[in-house]
Amino acid sequence: MALWRIEACKAETGDRSNTSIYNAIRAGTFTKPVAIGQRAKAWPDYEVKAIVRARIAGQSDDEIRELVNRLHAKRLDQLAMV
């Protein structure tokens, strides 16, 4: 698993601004970043790829919100295993 900074996320999703990513987070259609430093955030690459695949498949925003919830739950499950 790789962690992608916002520039890599924008390149993968086709978004042109940081604001569009953060607006999607507020709308529940993109996962929240994880802290990798005091002021640095990143996203697991598999989460970004899953969201892009869902968009390509034509899933609705509600379906993508469900996916985002599942991805967040998967993070918690992985933490519990450590």
N, C-alpha and C positions, 0 to 999 in steps of 0.2 A: 504494500500500500504506500502510496506517495501522498504528500500533503502539497496542495497547490495554493500559491498565493493568489491574490485577486486578479492579477494580470493574466495568469494562466486560466483562471475560471472564465474571465471575459473572452479570451481567445476560444475556449471550448464552446461557450454558449452563444457567442456572436454578439454579446452585449458590448456597447461602446463606452459605457461609463460605470464607475464604481457605484454611482447612485442607483442605477438600474438593478444591480445585484442586491443592494441593501433594501430597495423598494420591494423586490421579490421576497426577501426574508421577512419583511413586515407583513406582506400579503400571505405568507405561509407557503409560498411556492418555490422556496429555495432553502436549503439547510443553513443553520447558524454556523458561523465559523468556530474553530477551536483555537484557543490561545496557544501560541508557540513561543511566546516571549512576553515581555512587559507590554509592548505596544504592537506586537505582530500577531496577525490572525491568518489562518489557512483553512482549507477544506480538504477532507479526504477525497482523493481523485475518484474513487468508485461512486461516491455520492453525486458528484457533479455529472459523471457519465450516466448514471441512472436517471437523473432529471432530464438530461438531453435526450436520452432514448425515449423517455415518456413523451416529451414534446414532439419528437419525430413521429411517434406512433399516434399522435393526435389526441392524446388524453386531455381531458378537461382540467381546468384549474382545481376543481374539487378532487379529482383523481390524483393529481399531483400533490395536493395537500396531504392526502392519505399516504402517498409514497414518502413524503418528507417526514411525516409522523413515524412511519415504520423505520426510516433511516435513523432518526433520532433515537428510537427505542433500541435499535441495533447497537448504537454507540454505548448505551447504558448496559446492555447485555455483555458487550465486550469488556467494559470496565469491571463488571462483576466477576469476570473470569480471571482477571489479573490478580 
